[in-house]
Amino acid sequence: MDARKTAQELQEIYKATEKKLTAIVYGMAGSWKTPLLCTGRRPILIFSFDVDGTLSIRDDIANSDGAIIPDARYEIEDVRDPTAFDLWDKNFTSMFNSGFLEQFGTIGFDSLTSMSAACLRACLKKKNKIKEDFIHRDIWGMQMRVMIEVVNRATRLSADVIFTAHIEHTKNEESGAIIA
């Protein structure tokens, strides 16, 4: 190993990322996590997994002249036949590979909590265990590996990346969905 070359490579990596923000903002429901996403470098793309997650930023979106773009396709899903996470993964991969995401100053994930729950449901569906009350350790491990890759892919982008997360979970008793 050439120590000077390695040190130079590390300095170049640091210089390329020193002005980039990567953050997790977590808090209770109603603590203005989602509106905080609208304060990032523009244009802003927000992947919304929270049920009605974009309601609190409706005015920000309307007044942004197209600089705040919500992707709310993942907010609602049937917990008995989950599709949100796989749809997001397909769309994100396409956007990532095409370079589409490189035009944004900030990319928000609202919320990592709800996205992780959608990922868990997708993992259960893949293993044909969606109807079981007990979640096996192999499913938790699968979900953890997928979510680590999500974070790794997101943080490789040149944009600032902000994840929101919830401190508490709530459950919709009628549908059984984790709302977070």
N, C-alpha and C positions, 0 to 999 in steps of 0.2 A: 504494500500500500504506500502510495506517495502522499505523505502527510500534507505537503503544501498544496498539491492538487485537490485533495479532499477538503482542506480548509477553504480553498478558493471556491469550490463547488458549493459548499455550505453557505458561504457569503453571498454567492449569486442567488441561491434559493431564498435567503433571508431578504435580500434587496427586492426580489420579485414579489414578496408577500408582506413586506413591512407596513404597507399602507392599507392592508386588507383587514377588515373586521370580521371575526367569527365569534358569535356569542350565543349563549343560551340564556333566555330571559324567562324566569319562572315566578309564579305567584298564584294567588287565589283568583277565583273567577271574579271578573270585574275590576281587576287591578291595572287595566290599560296596557296589557301586553300586546294585543293585536294593533291598537292605534300606534304603538311605538314603532311597529314595522313601517308605517307610513312616513317616518322621519328619516329613513335611510337615504343613501345616494340613489338618485333617480337615473333611469327608470327602475321601477320596483316590480318584481313578480312575486306573488304570494300564493303558495300552494296551501289551500285551506282544507283541513280535515275536520275541524270542529263544526258540529251541527250549528247552523246559522252563524258561523264564525265571521262572516263578512258584514253582518248587520252593523257592528260598531264602527265600521270604517266606510259605510255607504257614502257619506258626505265627502270624505277624503278622496274616494275613488271618483265621484262625480265632478269634483273640483280640480282634479289633477291633470286635465287635458290629455288623458291617456297615459300618463306617466306612472300610474299605479294600476297594475293588471292583476286582478284576482283570478285564480284558477280554482273555482269552487266545486268542480265536478266530484270531489271526494268527500263532500260534507255529509251526504246521506247514502246509506246503503242498507240492504236487507241483511240482517245479521245471520239469517238462516242460509243465505246464498251470497256471501261477501264478494264484492268485486272491486271496491275502491282502491285497495293497495295495488292490486295487479294492474289496474287501469293507470294509476299514477306511475308505476314502475315502467310500463310500456311507453307512456308519454314522456317521462323524464329521460329515459334512455334515448328516445328519438331526438328530443330537444338537445341533449348532451352531445350525441354523436354528430348532429347537424351543425353544431356551433351556435344554435339559436340562443342558448343561455348566456353566451359571452357578451351580448348586447346590454345586459342588465347591470346596474350599479349595485343593487341589493336583491337578494333572493331570500324570501322568508318562508318558513315552514310553520304553519299554525294549525295545530300544535304537534310537537313531537310526541306528546302523550297520546293524542287521538290517532296519529299516524301509526304509532307503535301498536295500539289496540287493533287497528285495521290490518296491520302486518300479522299480528297474532291470529286473527280470524282467517287470513289468507293461508297461513301455515296450517291451521286446523283443517281447512278445506282441502288443501293439497294432500294431507294425510288421511282424508275421509273421516275426520273425527269432529266435525263441526257440531254434531248433536250431543256430544258427551259433556257431562257436567264437570268431569275431572280433566285437567290439562296435564298431560304427561311431560316429564322432564325433557324428553327429546324434542317436544314442540317448543318449549321455552328456549332450549338451546338453538333450535333452528331460527326462531324469531330474533334472538339476540344476534346471531351471525348476520342475518339479513339487515337488521337495523344498524349494526356497526358499518356494514358496507354502504348503507344509505348515507350515513354521516361522512364516511370517507369520500364518497363520490361528490357529495355536495361541497365539501371543503376543498376539493381540488379545483373548483371553479375560480375564476378571477374576480368574481363579484364578492361583495360583502355577503355573509351568510348569517342570518339570524333565525334561531329556533326559539319558539315559545314552548313552554311546558307548564303543566298544571301541578299544583301541590296536592290537590285532592281529586278523587274520582267520584262521579255520580253515575247512577244507573237509571236508564229509562225503564221503569217497571213494565210498561206495556210491551215494548219491543225487546227488552233485554240488552239494548245497546249500551256500551260504556260511552258516556258523553264526555267525561273528564272535565 
